[in-house]
Amino acid sequence: MIQRQTSLAKNIVQFCRFLRQKNFVVGADEETTALQALMLIDHTSPAVFRSALKAVLSRSKQQAEEFDDLFEEYWKQLNKAVDTKTKDNHEKHPALKKQVSFKSLKTWLHGNRNNETEETATYSLQESLSQKDFSSVPEEEIDELMQTIRALAKRMAAKAGRRYKLSHEEDIPDLRQTLRRNMRRGGELLELAYRKPKQNRMKILLLCDVSKSMELYSAFLLQFMYSFQQVYSRIETFAFGTSLKRITPLLKEPNFRKALQLLQAETDDWSGGTRIGECLYELVIHHSKKILDSKTIVIILSDGWDKGNTRLLQQSMEFIHQKARKVIWLNPLAGYASYRPDAEGMQTAMPFIDVFAPVHNAESLKKLGRLL
């Protein structure tokens, strides 16, 4: 009997057992390879996820032809195991849903684990984990989502740092330019083009709101910032609530969970109020000369709920907009169709924002790569 497991990794192992029952030769080596593949692919994409497992677990042409139907059969059986009663309770009581989500984050942060088998969906062909709102991710899926965000941030950072320019020396072959140059010769490759790494001067300034209204999102956003900084060095990171704190050094801590605990301990206003104007003014006065110029992309992660000085917010945003290459404001509330930026702080900042976008799930973080 197929049981609902509490992590995608456990379901992979159970899927391998399922295939063995269908006469597939799947041993411990294949299971290990399948699990390792999750670290190297974008497993939030159903097509990529299926193709990776198919490549690892199919040993013949016949098995490859049978695989797709067995894949559909297995995951559809799991999807039917959703506990509808729990689902209905959460829909009827959104406050309860928020409490459970916050408790899950706290449990995850302090290293506790839930090892019991539960009737909850861990992988769905209709809605992958990357599409779930950060505020509604259950405890048993937090590790998996953090892993997804880590991989996403590192790929994005590597791409942001990878720039090339044409080279007159025999360096790295440039296939695109080579094909373009030889099109008039009937496609015969008579002239080769080369490229070499281009020094990337783009700088990133990340500011993350860690106030009370953002607590169900902050941990995931900080994981993104932490992983991005591991790969991309030209970045400065700040956390803000009622005051501003530079956290670039703290995010160099080898273990993210330890870094997050240090952040909470050293940030006096963690999960407190929000004074965006005062915090941005402090950034302008004390840090702008070193980190803000025409090569800087400023990314602000906040819901815009502000109890501070809106005049300071307007002045600071205007200054940042004039100095920076681009200002991107990512708001988790913008992921809801009914959202309107009616909060006074958000309305004040809007004229000085180049890009306003949601940041409520991993899928929205993925789109940030295009903005960079």
BELCOR-V331844 format. One record per residue. SS is DSSP state (H for helix, E for strand, C for the rest). PSI is psi as a letter, one per 30 degrees, with the letter a starting at -180 (none if undefined). D_CENTER is the distance of its C-alpha to the mean C-alpha in whole Angstrom. Layout:
[[SS/PSI/D_CENTER] [SS/PSI/D_CENTER]]
This chain:
[[C/k/34] [C/k/31] [C/k/29] [C/k/26] [C/l/24] [C/g/21] [C/l/18] [H/e/18] [H/e/19] [H/e/22] [H/e/22] [H/e/22] [H/e/25] [H/e/27] [H/e/27] [H/e/28] [H/e/31] [H/e/31] [H/e/32] [H/e/34] [H/f/36] [C/g/36] [C/g/38] [C/k/35] [C/j/35] [C/j/32] [C/a/33] [H/e/31] [H/e/30] [H/e/28] [H/e/26] [H/e/25] [H/e/24] [H/e/22] [H/e/20] [H/e/20] [H/e/19] [C/f/16] [C/f/15] [C/f/15] [C/l/14] [C/i/11] [C/f/13] [C/f/11] [C/j/14] [H/e/17] [H/e/19] [H/e/17] [H/e/17] [H/e/21] [H/e/22] [H/e/21] [H/e/23] [H/e/26] [H/e/26] [H/e/26] [H/f/28] [C/k/31] [C/f/34] [C/l/36] [H/e/36] [H/e/37] [H/e/34] [H/e/32] [H/e/34] [H/f/34] [H/e/30] [H/e/29] [H/e/31] [H/e/30] [H/e/27] [H/e/27] [H/e/30] [H/e/28] [H/f/24] [H/e/26] [H/e/28] [H/e/26] [H/f/24] [C/f/28] [C/g/28] [C/k/25] [C/j/27] [H/e/28] [H/e/30] [H/e/27] [H/e/25] [H/e/28] [H/e/28] [H/e/25] [H/e/25] [H/f/29] [C/i/28] [H/e/24] [H/e/25] [H/e/25] [H/e/22] [H/e/21] [H/e/23] [H/e/22] [H/e/18] [H/e/19] [H/e/21] [H/e/18] [H/e/16] [H/e/19] [H/e/20] [H/e/17] [H/e/18] [C/g/21] [C/g/21] [C/l/23] [C/k/22] [C/j/23] [C/g/25] [C/l/27] [C/k/27] [C/l/26] [C/i/26] [C/k/22] [C/k/20] [C/f/18] [C/k/17] [C/k/19] [C/f/20] [C/e/20] [C/j/16] [C/l/13] [H/e/11] [H/f/8] [H/f/11] [C/k/12] [C/k/12] [H/e/10] [H/f/14] [H/g/15] [C/k/14] [C/l/17] [H/e/17] [H/f/18] [H/f/14] [H/e/12] [H/e/13] [H/e/12] [H/e/8] [H/e/8] [H/e/9] [H/e/7] [H/e/4] [H/e/7] [H/e/8] [H/e/6] [H/e/6] [H/e/10] [H/e/10] [H/e/9] [H/e/12] [H/e/14] [H/e/15] [H/e/15] [C/f/18] [C/j/19] [C/k/22] [E/l/26] [E/l/29] [E/k/32] [E/k/34] [C/f/38] [C/l/38] [C/j/38] [C/c/34] [E/k/31] [E/k/32] [C/j/31] [H/e/31] [H/e/30] [H/e/33] [H/e/35] [H/e/35] [H/e/36] [H/f/39] [C/g/40] [H/e/40] [H/f/44] [H/g/45] [C/g/44] [C/f/41] [C/k/43] [C/i/41] [C/f/44] [C/k/42] [C/k/38] [C/k/36] [E/l/34] [E/l/31] [E/l/30] [E/k/27] [C/k/26] [C/k/26] [C/j/23] [C/f/24] [C/k/20] [E/l/19] [E/k/16] [E/j/17] [E/k/14] [E/k/16] [E/k/14] [E/k/16] [C/g/17] [C/l/20] [H/e/21] [H/f/20] [H/g/16] [H/f/16] [H/f/14] [H/f/11] [H/e/12] [H/e/11] [H/e/7] [H/e/7] [H/e/10] [H/e/8] [H/e/6] [H/e/9] [H/e/11] [H/e/9] [H/e/10] [H/f/13] [H/f/14] [H/e/14] [C/j/15] [C/f/18] [C/i/19] [E/k/17] [E/k/18] [E/k/16] [E/k/18] [E/k/18] [E/l/20] [C/c/22] [C/f/26] [C/l/25] [E/k/23] [E/k/22] [E/k/21] [C/g/19] [C/e/18] [C/e/21] [H/e/20] [H/g/16] [H/f/18] [C/k/19] [C/e/19] [C/k/18] [H/e/14] [H/e/16] [H/e/19] [H/e/18] [H/e/16] [H/e/20] [H/e/21] [H/e/19] [H/e/21] [H/e/24] [H/f/25] [C/j/23] [C/e/26] [C/g/25] [C/k/22] [C/h/21] [C/b/24] [C/a/25] [C/k/24] [C/i/26] [H/e/24] [H/e/27] [H/e/28] [H/e/25] [H/e/24] [H/e/28] [H/e/28] [H/e/25] [H/e/28] [H/e/31] [H/f/30] [C/f/27] [H/e/27] [H/e/30] [H/e/28] [H/f/24] [C/j/25] [C/a/26] [C/f/26] [C/g/24] [E/k/21] [E/k/18] [E/k/17] [E/j/14] [E/k/15] [E/j/13] [C/l/15] [C/f/17] [C/g/20] [C/j/23] [C/k/25] [C/g/28] [C/a/29] [C/j/31] [H/f/30] [H/e/33] [H/e/31] [H/e/28] [H/e/29] [H/e/31] [H/e/28] [H/e/26] [H/e/28] [H/e/29] [H/e/25] [H/e/25] [H/e/28] [H/e/27] [C/l/24] [C/e/23] [E/k/20] [E/j/19] [E/k/16] [E/j/16] [E/k/12] [E/k/14] [H/f/13] [H/f/16] [H/f/16] [H/f/14] [C/k/18] [C/e/21] [C/f/23] [C/k/22] [C/k/24] [C/i/23] [C/f/26] [C/k/26] [H/e/28] [H/e/25] [H/e/23] [H/e/26] [H/e/28] [H/f/24] [H/e/24] [C/f/27] [C/g/25] [C/k/22] [C/e/21] [E/k/18] [E/k/17] [E/l/14] [E/l/12] [C/h/9] [C/f/10] [C/l/7] [H/e/4] [H/e/7] [H/e/8] [H/e/5] [H/e/6] [H/f/9] [H/e/9] [H/e/10] [H/e/13] [H/f/14] [C/none/14]]
